[in-house]
Amino acid sequence: MKVNPEYTSHNPGDVVYVFYRNPHTQDIANVQEAAVVNNPDNPGELAIFLYETYYPLTNEMAVYSSEADAISAYERYFGYE
């Protein structure tokens, strides 16, 4: 499943926006600002750094370059439109 086919267009240091589910309350999700970084576990790959955790940046991750785009997608996917 290709959610974000342009994920390779990101560079270390980019600020991006992702959907984040609260790990303690799974029915709560929101748009969160994150950073694109070099993956410390896999040199040569990128990761999303969010809440002190590295997540590998893959084409299955919904990553948005602007907060407005992320909010629009969030509303579309979660039915708030």
C-alpha positions in Angstrom: 0.0 0.0 0.0 1.5 3.3 -1.0 0.2 6.0 1.2 2.9 8.6 0.5 4.8 7.9 -2.7 6.8 11.1 -2.3 8.5 10.1 1.0 11.9 10.1 -0.7 11.6 13.8 -1.3 12.3 14.5 2.4 15.7 15.4 3.7 17.3 15.3 7.2 16.2 18.4 9.0 12.8 18.7 7.3 9.8 19.5 9.6 6.9 17.3 8.6 3.4 16.5 10.0 2.1 13.0 10.8 -0.9 11.4 12.4 -0.1 10.3 16.0 -2.2 8.0 18.1 -2.0 8.4 21.9 -0.4 5.1 23.1 -2.5 5.2 26.2 -5.8 6.0 24.5 -5.9 4.4 21.1 -9.1 6.1 20.0 -7.5 9.6 20.2 -5.3 10.7 17.2 -4.1 14.1 16.2 -1.7 15.8 13.8 1.8 16.1 15.2 4.9 18.0 14.1 8.0 15.7 13.6 11.5 15.9 12.2 13.1 13.9 9.4 16.4 12.6 10.6 19.1 10.1 9.6 18.1 6.7 11.0 20.6 5.9 13.8 19.7 2.2 13.5 20.1 1.9 9.7 22.7 4.3 8.3 21.7 5.6 4.9 18.0 5.5 5.7 15.7 8.2 7.0 13.5 8.2 10.0 10.8 10.3 11.6 11.8 11.5 15.1 8.7 12.0 17.2 8.4 12.0 21.0 12.0 10.8 21.5 11.5 7.8 19.2 12.8 7.0 15.7 10.3 5.6 13.2 11.7 4.4 9.9 10.4 6.6 7.0 8.7 4.3 4.6 6.2 4.7 1.7 3.5 3.4 4.0 3.8 6.3 6.4 1.5 9.2 5.9 3.8 12.2 6.0 2.8 15.7 5.1 5.0 18.7 4.3 2.5 21.3 5.7 0.2 21.3 8.7 -2.7 22.4 6.5 -2.3 19.3 4.2 -2.1 17.0 7.3 -5.2 18.5 8.9 -7.1 18.2 5.6 -6.2 14.6 5.2 -6.9 13.9 8.9 -10.4 15.4 8.5 -11.0 13.3 5.3 -9.8 10.0 6.9 -11.4 10.4 10.3 -14.7 11.8 8.9 -14.6 15.4 10.3 -15.2 17.0 6.9 
